[in-house]
């Protein structure tokens, strides 16, 4: 796994429209692994592929508490492929 550089505003690549993921192959699995490692190293709770310069509809998040019993980090990353917003946010 590798820690990827995170793009920041005003980088114009962040405005690129991401394309749908067509197949969850070995390359995409590696990207997910790298994004997860990058998210934890940042530290953060979520990271979209476009934030690491990859215009794909993919994101990783982990909303778990930082520490479990004995102070060990609790990690439960989730991967979202081709997410869609449904309804309105209130």
N, C-alpha and C positions, 0 to 999 in steps of 0.2 A: 504494500500500500504506500501511497505517497500523499504528502500534504500539498495541496494545490494552491496557487495564488488566487486570492479573492479580489474580484473587481470592485471598485468603489465609485460612487458618483463623483464626478460627472462622466465617467467612462462611457462613450457612446455605444459600446457593445451591450450594455445593460438594456438598451432600448430595442434590441433585436427581437423579432417575434420568433418564439421557439416553435419548433416543429414537433409533431407527435412522435412518440417512440413507436417504431414498427415491430421490433423484435427485442426480446430480453436475452441477448447473447452474452458471450464471455466478455466482450469489450464493454458492454453496458454494466455487467456485474463488477468489473474492475472500476469503472467510473463511480458506481454506487459505493464501493469500498473506499475509494479515495475521497469521495465527498464526505462520507461519514467520518473518516479520520480527520479531515480538514475541519469539519464542524466542531468536533471535540477539541481540537487544538486551538481553535479561534479565541476563546471558547464561545459556543453558541448553542441555540436550541433548534436551529433549522438552517438549511442551505438549499438553494435552487441551483440547478445545473447552469443557468445563465450567469450566476454569480461567479462561476469558475470558468466562464468563457465558452460554455457548451450550450448552444441554442436548442436544447431538447426539453420537452415537457416532463420534467423529472425533479423531484425534491426529496430530501431526507429531513426528518425531524426526530427529536427525542425530548419529550416533555416530562420525563421522570425526575424525581428528586435527585439531587447531586450525590447524596450519600445514603447508604443503607447501614445495616448493623455493622459495627466495627469500623465505620468510616470508609468502607469500600464504596467506590462509585457504582451506582445502579445505572445500567445502560440498557435501554430498550428502544433502539432506533427503529423507525418506521420509514418505509419507502413508498412514495406515491408516484405512479406512472400515469401520465396523461390525465392529471386531475382536472375536474370541471367544477366551476362554481354553480351551485343550484340555489335558486331563490335569491332573496335580498338579505344582506347583512343588516342587523338592527343595532 
